[in-house]
Amino acid sequence: MKFFIDQHGCAKNQTDGELIAGFLMERGYEFTLNASEADFILINSCGFIQSAKKESIDAVYDVKKAYPDAKLILTGCLAERYAGQLIEQMPELDGVFGNGDLSKIADFMDGVKKKRGAETFPQKGVCGGERPVIFNFPGSAFVKITEGCSNHCSFCAIPLIRGELRSRSEAEILKEIKHLIKDGIYEINLIGQDLAAYGTDTKTSLAALLKKIDAIKGDFIVRPLYIHPDHFSADIIEAIKGSAHILPYFDIPFQSGDDKIILAMNRTGSYKQYAALVKKIRRELKGAVLRTTFLTGFPGETDEAADNTAHFLEEIAPDWSGCFPYSREEDTPAYSMKGRVPAQTAKARAARLEELQTAITADHLQRYVGKELTVLVEEIIEAEDEGLAIGRAWFQAPEVDGSVVIRYELDDKSAVSAVVPGAVVSVKILASTGVDLDSAFIKIYRKKSEKNERKFIF
């Protein structure tokens, strides 16, 4: 039986999709990139905010219309949160499978061959397994180190969907990373709902884990993603200082720069504390890169509060940031809060922050012009007059940050053979164009690995 996965949502959900593919292939199901030949189509859904829910629901209708003969299974966060309702209200679905114990997916699909159904499992531990299929460009992979979250930010439904924090064992994480490196993976991105909370339930810490990862031998880089500012500890900085592999890239979601809104979000920090944290990082680690996120239109956010967030953004001047209008999610504390902000106002405030960030990013990127950088090649762009490729430097996380355009001569055989997806090349940065960089190929830094047996989907 062949299966196809329609992937939605965040990097955490992506690794779940990869694990699902691994468990199914282990059972004898065959993965296909062609939905038209699939016996089963799995929609790996997102259920974090309203727009993501709508995207996943729309995908169900679209897939059923396009491939009416295939069995249609909804997996992921939306499936976990609303399993019973979805199987009752959507006859298009043959099955709804939550994101608890992913190793049960093959048993579930065997049952769906005979009868429609929905099933969820308790949120325990952190599911691990083989990932023969990676939904990334070659050379890059995500590694989940925690599951669930115990922060209970008042706007967030993650604890309702994925449960309380559970840390994956150091031994299991290190084993997986070594396996990925052996397979030729160059870029490893550590993910979880809050990396700073790693080990608080197992008497270890993120800093301790980073040091052990850094001690692994090999040619690779590691980027930690999503560190809650209220739990950021100085030993994280110390673990990165002088590291051979851990990048000084900090993904810290501040969400707001107004003290009253920060408190209403069930966070313990403040404008001054968060600004001081950024200053400390940059003082201790020269050239450190900062990414953050902001949530606009949170209940009670006044014009003054929105101005405070804008001033905060300008003061900390992050290299990258994402700005999102507030989404009212049922069963979260913020759902019933007073002072709701009109959607158009929230969108306008997000647009204001995005405009400020675009200018800041363009200014920061100027520091790289004229310099030589190593870039992980992601894809080749077909062009008649010159060779063109897209890649990312160390300060650009996959999918969320900018890219590096790589230019090379088509009659240069060494360049044509070197600039391939999964290879790492040295380039000279020629110019900054918006949030991207323009560069010229210099030489091969690291060839694409030929020993990797994983299938990359890009």
N, C-alpha and C positions, 0 to 999 in steps of 0.2 A: 504494500500500500504506500502511495506517495503522499507527501504532505508539503504544503507551502505555508510560510509564515509572513503575515502582513504586520510589520513592526511599527508600533507607535510608542510615544512617551519618552522618558528620560533614559540616561545611561544605566541606571539600576534596573529598569524594566528591560532594557536591551540585553543585559547579561542573563536575565531570567529567560528571555527568548532563546538565547544561545544554549542555555542549560536544557531547556525543553527539547530543542533540536537534538542535543546529545543523547538524552534519555530515550527519545523515539528511535534514533538511529541504532542505539544499543539493542533495542528490542527487535530491530529488523525493518522498521519503517524507512522509506527512502526519501531523502530531502530533495526537493526540486526547486529550481528558480522560475519554473513555468507554471503559473497558477492554473492554466487551462488543462494541464495533465494531472493535476493533484486530485487524489481521492478525498483528502481532508485539507481544508484551508483554515488555519488558525489566525485569528485577529488578536494580536497581543496588545491589549488596550491600555489606555491611560485613564485614570479617574481622579486626577489631582484637582483640576479646576473645570468650570463649566465648558469652556471652549474645547478642552481636551476630551471631555466626555462626549460632546457633540461630534467631534471628529471621529471618535471610535464608533459611535452609533451609526453615523453616516456610512462608515466603512462597511458595516454589516449589511446595510441595504444595497450598497453598490456591489459588494462582492456576490451577494445572493442573486442579484439581477444578472451579473456578468457570468457567473458560474453556478447555475441552478442545480446541477447534478452533484456537486461536491458537498460533502458533509462540512458544516460550518461550526467551528468551535471558537467561543470567545474566552480568552485567557487574560491575565494581567490584573491591574489594579481595579478597573471598573468591574470586571468579573468577580473579583474578591469581595468588593463592597456591596454589590447588588445582585448576587447570584440568583437568589430565589425570585426576585422581581423580574429579572431579565428573561429567565427561562419560561416564566408564565406569560409575559407580555410580548415576547418577540418570537413568533412561530418560525421566523427565518433561521433561528439558531437551533442546531442539533445538540449542542452541549455548552455548558458554562463551567469553566474550571478556574478556581482561585489560584493565588500565588503563594500558598503556604508550603506544602510538601510537593515540590515540582517533580520529584521522582515517581509520583503516582500517575503521571500524565498518560503513559502507555496503557496502563490498566483502565484508566478512564475512557480513552478512545476505543479500546477494545469493547467496552460496554456500550458506547454510543453507536457502534455498528448495529446494535440490536434495539436500543431504546434511547430516546432523548433523556437528558438529565443534567443536573447541576451538582457540583461537589466542591466544597472548600475544606481545608484542613487547618488545625491549630497553628498559630504563628509561633514556631519553636525553632531555635537555632538559626543557622545560616546555611541555606542549601548550597551544596557544591557538587561538582562532577565534571566530566569531560565536556569540552566545548569545541567540537570539530568544525563548527560553523561560527564565524565571527562576523557580525554585522558592522564591520569597520573597513576602512581602506587598509591595504596591506601594511604590515609593520607596526600596527598599533592595536592595543587591547585594553579593555577595562578590567579591573580586578576589584570585586566587592569585598570590603573588610568588615562591614557591619550591616545589620538588617534592623529595620524598625527605628523608632525614635522615642526618647523619653523627655524631650524638651517641652512638648505640648504648647507650642506657639499658638496663640488663640485663633489664628486664621487658618491653621494647617490641619488637613485631614489625614496626614500620613500615619499617626498613631492609631487611627481608626481603621486604616487599611492594612498596615503592615505590623502593627503591634508595638510593644516596647522594645527598647534597644537590646540587641544581642550582638556580641562581638565574636567574630570568627577567630579560631585559634591561630596563634602565630605560626605554628608548625604547618598548618594547612595553607596559609597564605604564602609562606616562604616556598613551600613545595610547588604551588601553582606558578609563582613567579619564576622559579628556576626552570620549570617545564616550558613556560612561554619563551624565556630567554634562549633555552636550548633549541626551541623551534624557530628561532630567528627574530622574535619580536624585539623591536628597538624601543618603542615607547609604551610605557605602562602607566595607566591612569588609575589611581586609587580612588574608589568611590564608596559612598555610604550616605545616609541621611545627615550625619554629623561626624566627620572623622575625628574631631577633637574629643568626642565621647568614647572613642575606641578604648577598650580595656577597662573602663570604669566598672564593668560587671565581672571582670576576670583578673583584677589586680595587676594590670599592666598598663601601657600607655601608648599613644600614637608615636611619641618621641622614641620610645624603646623599640617599637616596630620599625620605624624608619632607619634606625641605626643598624638593625639586623638585615634589613633589605639592602642597605648601602654596602654591607660587607659581602654580598653575593658577588662573585666574579663574573665578568662579562662586559660587553659593550651595550649599554642600555641606559635609558633615562627614566625617571619616575616623577610623575606630577600628582601631588595630592590635591583632590578636589573637594570643596565644600567643608569649611571649618567654621563652626558656629563661633561668633565673636565673644560670647559670654564664657566660653570654655577654653579659649585660646590660652595656652600656657607658654611661658618663656622657653621651656625646654624643647619646644618644637623648633624654634629659631636655632637653638644650640645644635640640634640634631642635623640641621641643614648646613650649618657653617662648615666649610671645608669638605663637604660631601662630594664624592666622586659621581654620584648618580641622582641624588634627590634635588630637584629643581627648586630654586627660590621663587616659586609661583604660588601665590596665596589667593585662594577662592574663598572670600569671607563675606557672606550675605548680611549686610547691615540692615537692609529693609527700610529704614527710616533714619532721618537725622533730627527728629523732634523728640524730646525726652518724654512727653506725655504719650505720644503714639507708641514709642518703644516700650513703655511700661504697659500700655493697653495690649500690646502684642504678646505679653507675658514674657518679656525679656528683661534682664537685670542691668543692662549697660546704659550708657548715656552718650550724648553728642561728644562731650569732652573725653570720655573714656575710649570711645571708638577712634576718635581722631588721634589720641595719644598712642593707641595700639599701632596705627598705621605709621606714625612717626618712628616708633621703636623698631618696627620691622625694617624700614628704610635706613635707619641709622645703623642697625646691626648687620644688615645684608645689602651692601651696595648693589644697585641694579635689580633689586627685587621687583617682581611684577605683581600687581594687585588687580583681581577681578572681584566685583561685588554685584549684588542685585538690590533693587528698590521696589517696594510695593506702594503704589499710589492709590488714593481714594479709600484708605482704611477707615472704618467707622470713626467719626470724631475728628478726622483730619480737616482742619480749617485752612484758610488761605495762608495764615501765618505759619502753620505747621508745614505746609507744602514748601513755603519759602525757606524754612529752616533746613529741610531736606536738600533743597537746591544749593543752599550755602554750604552744607556739609559735603555734598558732592564736589563742589568747587574747591573746598579746602583740602580734602584728601586726594583729589585728582587721580582716581584710579585709572589704570591702563585700559581696562575694559569694564563695562557694567551692562546689566540687563534691567529694563524697567517694565513693570507689569501692573496693569490696573487690578485692583482687588477683586477677587471672585468670592461671592458669598456662598459658603459651603455648609450644608445642613449638618447638624450635630457638633459643629465646632462652637466654642464660646463666642466668637465674633459674630456668629450668625444672628444672634438676638440683640447685639449691641445697638444702642441708639446713635443718632447722628450719621445715618447713611449718606454717602456722597453720591450724587448723580453719576451715572456711568460716563457720560460725556466729559464731565469735569475730571474724573479719574484718568480718562484717556488723554485729555489735554495736559494734565500734569505729567503723565508718563512721557508724552511727546516733548515737553519742555526739558526733562532730564536727559532724554535721548539726544536732543540737540546740543546740550551742554557737553555730554559725554563724547559725541562725535568730534567736537573741536579739541577736547582734551586728548583723545586718542591720536588724532592727527598730529598734534604737537609732540606727543611722546614718541611717536614712530620716527620722527626726524632724527632721533639719537642714533638710529641704526643706518642712516644713509651714509654710504661710502665705506661701510664696514663689511667684513667677510663673515658670513654666518653659515652654519650647517642647517640643512632643511630636509625634512622627511617628505619625499615625493608621494603625493596622493593619487593624482590622475593626470593623464596626458590630454591636452586640448588639441583637436585637429585644426591645423591652419596651413594655408598654402605656402606663404612666404617664409615662415620661420617656425622653429620648434617652440612650443609653448607647453608648460606644465604648471600644475597647482600643487603647492606644498605648504608645510607649516614649520616655523622655527620653534625653539623651545618655549617662547613666551606666548604661544598661540595654542590654546586647548582645542581639541577636536569639536567641530560643529558650532561652537559658541563665539570664538574669536575670529580675527581676520586671517588672511592667507598671504602667501608669498607667491607671486607670479614668477616663474623661472623661464628665461628666454635663452635659446641656444640655436646654433646654426644647423640646419638640416643636412648640410653636406659634411658636417663634422661627425664622423662615424663613432668616435669615442664618446662624444656627448650623447648621441642618439642611443647608444647601447647603455650608457650610464644613467640617463634620466628615465627611469621606469618606476612605476608604483611600488613602494616598499623599500626603495633605495634611499640612502642619505647622501646628499651632495653638498659641496661647498659652493656658495654663490656670493657675488658682490651686490650689495643693495644699491640700486641706482636712484630710486625715488620712492617717496611715500605718496600713495594715491588714496585718499580717504582713510579707510580702516585697513587697507592692504598695502603690501610692499611690492615694488617692481625690482627684479634682479636679473643678473646675467650669470649663467653657469660658469664655474671655474674648473672644478674637478670632482671626481667621485670621492666620497668620504667613506662610504660603506655600501657594498653591493647588496642588492636584494637577496635575501636568504633563499637558497634553493632547497633547504631541508624541511621547510615548513609544510606540513601536510594538511594544515587547516584551510578551509575554504573561506575566503574573504568576500563579503557581499558589499558592493559599493556602486 
